[in-house]
Amino acid sequence: MSYSEALFYEEYGNQFHIKYPNIQFEVVSIQEIYKDMDELSLSYQEAFMRFVEKNKPDVIMCDYGQIEQLIQEDKLYNLDAIIAEETFDLDGYLPGGIDVLRQTGGGSLYGLAPTLDTAAVFYNAELFRDHHIEPPRNKMTWQELLELSERFAAIDSGEESLYGLSEQYASPAMLFYEIAETLSLRLVDAKGEKVIFNTDGWKEVLEMVSGAIRSHALHAPTPKPDSDTPVPMLTDSPFFRGKAAMVIGNFFFFTDLRNRPQYDKDAQKIDWGVVTVPVDPQFPDVSPPIRPATIFAIPADSPNKRAAWEFVKHVNGPEKAKEESRTLGRGLPARSEFFTEVDGKNIEALYMLKPKGKWGLWGESERDIPSSFFPSMYDLLEREIMASLTARKRSKKRPLPSNAKAMRR
């Protein structure tokens, strides 16, 4: 499975052929999944499972939710025996990375992920020095991060506002979801039938986000109503103009830090640092944004299990991880031993937190929820957050909630 045959050979196939010239590939494009979604009105999960049944790939590329369903339907080959037989090295993986995959498989491994999805707080070290403010630290709570952001909002920076915090993808609803996930809130019940929103926990999160926007601690521009993109890209990022002290970004933000000044005439070269995303004080060592990215698995009925394993082993091996660590290409390498700095700066914060496991606002009921619900809820939430700000724009600025315990469910 790959987006295209050309991309597959560029990413994996050409290098693998040097080592195993007798193994030939047939590539099936996942663009078929999106075609079925449009033509058959299927959810992505439904179209994905249809694709696997129809094409029967020997190597499946999937995400955490998809591998969970494949395991539940007994469609995957258990890798434990062959890993033990070949003494394949799992020790170099991020602590918790293998554990969360085993958790999905009921204690067994049915897939391996060479890269991780992640998020971190990047900060402008120069702005913190100039204003004599202590920079952010690892494992802050959301409350602490927003209080730190508010210190910049109080600074008179001339004609343009100075924000404490921005988002790589500027959206109030996105930050709202991120905080709620950290605090293990759920948006629907276990059966996927009822929205559970009117609770003290959700109210506290809403107050945190709206309070941060009102105080200018958070930069959150309103999306254009007629835009096809519900979450606008930060093409005019205040962080790169030196007008935001911190930004929440994913792994690919490193590429922006390196390349933005080359194509954006208004972008400044940033003396940056990086710390972990905020955590739930009850569980300070885990984080929802840390999760396996593309997982490689082998179908239980594949007639080519041995060749498929050689490929999965190659993609997940130390040599491939070492190569990937130099390119910033496809995500955070799951093997942390090879990736310790970017442009001479320490990035240990990216490996400090472990995957949370059963994450998400939807819990295990996500597959039972109509796919149309997700964008509808997102759009509604975005509108209501901004409407609440408009309705209260003349009121006295309200402080951020100070009781961290009240934010826990």
Secondary structure, 3 states (H helix, E strand, C coil): CECCHHHHHHHHHHHHHHHCCCCCCCCCECHHHHHHHHHHCCCHHHHHHHHHHHHCCCCEEECHHHHHHHHHCCCECCCHHHHHHCCCCCCCECCCHHHHHHHHCCCCCCEECCEEECEEEEEEHHHHHHCCCCCCCCCCCHHHHHHHHHHHHCCCCCCCCCEEEEECECCHHHHHHHHHHHCCCCCECCCCCCECCCCHHHHHHHHHHHHHHHCCCECCCCCCCCCCCCCCECCCCCCCCCCEEEEEEECCHHHHHHHHHHHCCCCCCCCEEEEECCCECCECCEECCCEECCEEECECCCCCHHHHHHHHHHHHCHHHHHHHCCCCCCCEECEHHHCCEECCEECHHHHCCEECCCCCCCHHHHHHCCCCHHHHHHHHHHHHHHHHHHHCCCCCCCCCCCCHHHHCC
